[in-house]
Amino acid sequence: MTVIAMWAHSRSMSTAFLRMMIERGDVTVVHEPWLGLTEQGQVTVALAGDRRQTVRSDQELIDLLTEEGRERPVFVKEVLDHRYPYLYEHPERFASFVHTFIVRHPAQTIASHYAMKPTVTSPEIGYERQFELFERLWAATGTQPLVLGSERLLEDPKTTVARFCEYTGLPYLPEALTWEAQDRPEWQLYRGWHLDVIDSNGFQAKPKSYPDTIENNSVLRSFYDYHLPFYDRIMAYAD
């Protein structure tokens, strides 16, 4: 068995991917534990069999996920709104995980992030953190992590998810590509960020317009200009 990690920037469609993983039914799904640990000082992880366990440190969390992964595959999705120091400084501690990344073009991402959080800072946009972690994990594991593009996931979910399954060793379950629109307990702490996936029933393109974009807001444009090179560098490895 194994632990599969998906490292994301916010507004990347990573929660929709997590919703698909829940639909599978054969994987224990853990939603953004490092975000909760960093912002709350502890995080309670929902485990298989309606068990729950609270952890208060990075290594406790890694140990818990590793132990769970011995019994049943675990999928953990994490956003890089913070640069979690322990993970960047000790990638060897979780090198046994199977590492994947999901990346969306920064123009739409930045506008969406700003609409949700007008106080967002450039580091929180996340592409620099993503690429740094990608390089550190590649060096620690000796294996290139899988990179999935959100746009391709929308255009061709069957092929994209099948590639993810091939890389991670999970069986491909096409029936999991659609689901019933519903709220989920995993999302309650940051529910406002997940309204789109709550209303979704699959990987669906829902074009949105935002009053502030990289075209009319100089701060957002500066975020874009800074992060675009990191986006290009990580997407050079995308499947």
VOGU-3710 file (C-alpha; in Angstrom, 3 decimals, decimal comma):
1> mtviamwahs> 0,000/0,000/0,000  1,041/3,605/-0,315  0,476/7,295/0,412  -0,211/9,472/-2,632  0,348/13,209/-2,193  -1,029/15,882/-4,523  0,687/19,255/-4,091  -1,353/22,181/-5,399  -1,580/25,929/-5,481  -4,951/27,334/-4,439
11> rsmstaflrm> -7,645/27,582/-7,152  -6,035/24,788/-9,176  -9,049/22,403/-9,267  -7,322/20,194/-6,705  -10,497/19,915/-4,605  -12,426/18,603/-7,615  -9,693/15,996/-8,009  -10,043/15,127/-4,333  -13,821/14,798/-4,818  -13,162/12,235/-7,535
21> miergdvtvv> -10,867/10,347/-5,162  -13,638/10,272/-2,536  -16,017/8,880/-5,156  -13,676/5,941/-5,773  -14,388/4,515/-2,334  -11,176/2,481/-2,160  -8,840/5,201/-0,873  -8,611/7,076/2,417  -8,790/10,757/1,468  -7,167/13,483/3,577
31> hepwlglteq> -7,917/17,123/2,808  -5,233/19,804/3,374  -3,827/18,588/6,698  -0,726/20,808/6,614  -2,847/23,891/6,065  -4,906/23,014/9,129  -1,829/22,115/11,169  -0,139/25,409/10,302  -3,138/27,680/10,826  -4,738/25,877/13,802
41> gqvtvalagd> -1,723/24,355/15,560  -3,195/20,878/15,258  -5,275/18,920/12,787  -7,749/16,067/13,215  -7,426/13,572/10,372  -10,413/11,469/9,308  -9,297/7,890/8,719  -10,854/4,698/7,416  -13,519/3,072/9,549  -14,827/6,405/10,905
51> rrqtvrsdqe> -11,692/6,811/13,019  -10,200/10,224/13,717  -6,818/11,170/15,114  -5,416/14,545/16,093  -1,764/15,381/15,414  0,262/18,415/16,436  3,485/18,185/14,450  4,702/17,544/10,922  6,406/14,294/11,835  3,313/13,039/13,685
61> lidllteegr> 1,300/13,714/10,548  3,813/11,980/8,284  3,906/8,986/10,631  0,103/8,782/10,770  -0,268/8,916/6,987  2,490/6,340/6,543  0,889/3,955/9,030  -2,531/4,323/7,390  -0,976/3,721/3,997  0,163/0,273/5,108
71> erpvfvkevl> -3,457/-0,845/5,406  -5,152/1,033/2,564  -4,076/3,560/-0,064  -4,133/7,123/1,248  -4,590/10,210/-0,925  -3,619/13,504/0,686  -4,199/16,807/-1,089  -2,332/19,873/0,096  -2,254/23,519/-0,991  0,949/25,526/-0,743
81> dhrypylyeh> -0,561/28,715/0,645  2,252/28,418/3,186  5,821/27,292/2,713  5,729/24,476/5,263  9,340/24,621/6,533  9,571/21,022/7,757  8,555/19,633/4,371  11,014/21,758/2,428  13,866/21,140/4,843  13,292/17,391/5,265
91> perfasfvht> 11,909/15,968/2,000  13,626/12,673/2,801  11,188/12,172/5,713  8,299/11,592/3,315  10,204/10,396/0,251  8,270/7,119/0,441  5,097/8,933/-0,634  4,096/8,943/-4,299  4,233/12,620/-5,280  2,015/14,380/-7,803
101> fivrhpaqti> 1,368/18,033/-8,643  -1,632/19,778/-10,188  -1,096/23,126/-11,922  -3,456/25,653/-13,522  -2,521/28,625/-15,685  -1,819/31,615/-13,421  -3,985/34,210/-15,199  -7,288/32,680/-14,075  -5,819/31,369/-10,837  -4,623/34,770/-9,653
111> ashyamkptv> -7,927/36,491/-10,416  -9,833/33,738/-8,629  -7,516/33,786/-5,617  -7,782/37,565/-5,313  -11,585/37,380/-5,516  -11,555/34,969/-2,583  -8,835/36,781/-0,604  -8,107/40,405/-1,538  -5,205/40,428/0,950  -3,400/37,603/-0,872
121> tspeigyerq> 0,344/38,108/-1,177  2,596/37,085/-4,033  4,170/34,084/-2,215  0,685/32,704/-1,480  -0,034/32,415/-5,208  2,131/29,331/-4,886  3,906/28,560/-8,157  7,377/29,317/-6,793  6,670/27,076/-3,801  5,347/24,352/-6,093
131> felferlwaa> 8,416/24,315/-8,285  10,784/24,389/-5,319  9,013/21,415/-3,720  8,921/19,608/-7,070  12,708/19,905/-7,366  13,339/18,926/-3,745  11,121/15,851/-3,974  12,660/14,768/-7,256  16,093/14,982/-5,667  14,979/13,170/-2,497
141> tgtqplvlgs> 13,139/10,334/-4,265  15,148/9,949/-7,456  11,834/9,900/-9,336  10,257/12,747/-11,293  6,919/13,612/-9,666  3,865/13,514/-11,907  2,616/16,929/-13,069  -0,996/17,280/-14,209  -2,335/20,375/-15,956  -5,788/21,490/-14,831
151> erlledpktt> -6,779/22,576/-18,327  -6,013/19,145/-19,736  -7,938/17,553/-16,875  -10,990/19,541/-17,963  -10,496/18,808/-21,656  -9,797/15,091/-21,296  -10,522/13,802/-17,785  -10,466/10,139/-18,808  -6,922/10,234/-20,190  -5,620/12,505/-17,434
161> varfceytgl> -7,042/10,429/-14,583  -5,922/7,207/-16,272  -2,369/8,592/-16,373  -2,593/9,504/-12,702  -3,718/5,961/-11,896  -0,932/4,445/-13,968  1,657/6,577/-12,161  0,309/5,921/-8,665  -0,544/2,239/-9,114  -4,258/2,657/-8,467
171> pylpealtwe> -6,825/0,921/-10,670  -8,571/3,232/-13,115  -12,252/3,568/-12,147  -14,067/5,546/-14,861  -17,286/5,583/-12,839  -15,568/7,887/-10,312  -15,333/10,687/-12,902  -18,882/11,738/-12,066  -20,469/12,207/-8,669  -23,478/13,641/-6,898
181> aqdrpewqly> -23,290/17,342/-6,093  -23,071/17,594/-2,307  -21,384/19,258/0,610  -18,706/17,300/2,453  -17,421/17,370/6,049  -13,843/17,629/4,755  -14,499/21,145/3,495  -16,186/22,775/6,460  -13,153/24,594/7,897  -12,601/26,510/4,632
191> rgwhldvids> -16,017/25,905/3,054  -16,181/29,210/1,170  -13,232/28,147/-0,963  -14,975/24,980/-2,147  -18,422/26,141/-3,291  -17,749/25,308/-6,941  -16,926/21,673/-6,229  -19,845/21,394/-3,788  -22,138/22,254/-6,719  -20,301/20,077/-9,252
201> ngfqakpksy> -20,954/16,569/-10,495  -17,774/16,064/-12,511  -14,814/17,827/-14,058  -16,662/20,704/-15,696  -15,409/23,948/-17,169  -17,372/26,818/-15,654  -15,945/30,029/-17,134  -15,991/32,926/-14,708  -15,256/36,597/-15,024  -13,705/38,646/-12,243
211> pdtiennsvl> -13,721/42,420/-11,725  -9,981/42,375/-10,989  -7,672/40,573/-13,401  -4,056/40,658/-14,492  -5,184/42,965/-17,304  -6,613/45,754/-15,138  -4,933/45,391/-11,726  -1,248/46,207/-11,516  -0,724/44,198/-8,314  -2,205/41,080/-9,887
221> rsfydyhlpf> -0,095/41,695/-12,977  3,022/41,804/-10,828  2,019/38,466/-9,275  1,566/37,032/-12,759  4,884/38,314/-14,072  6,692/36,883/-11,056  5,067/33,431/-11,062  4,721/32,753/-14,792  8,350/31,534/-15,127  7,777/29,008/-12,325
231> ydrimayad> 4,561/27,860/-13,998  6,414/27,403/-17,289  9,219/25,475/-15,599  6,994/22,976/-13,823  4,647/22,580/-16,783  7,610/21,584/-18,919  7,337/18,257/-17,079  3,553/17,892/-17,400  2,056/14,717/-18,821
//
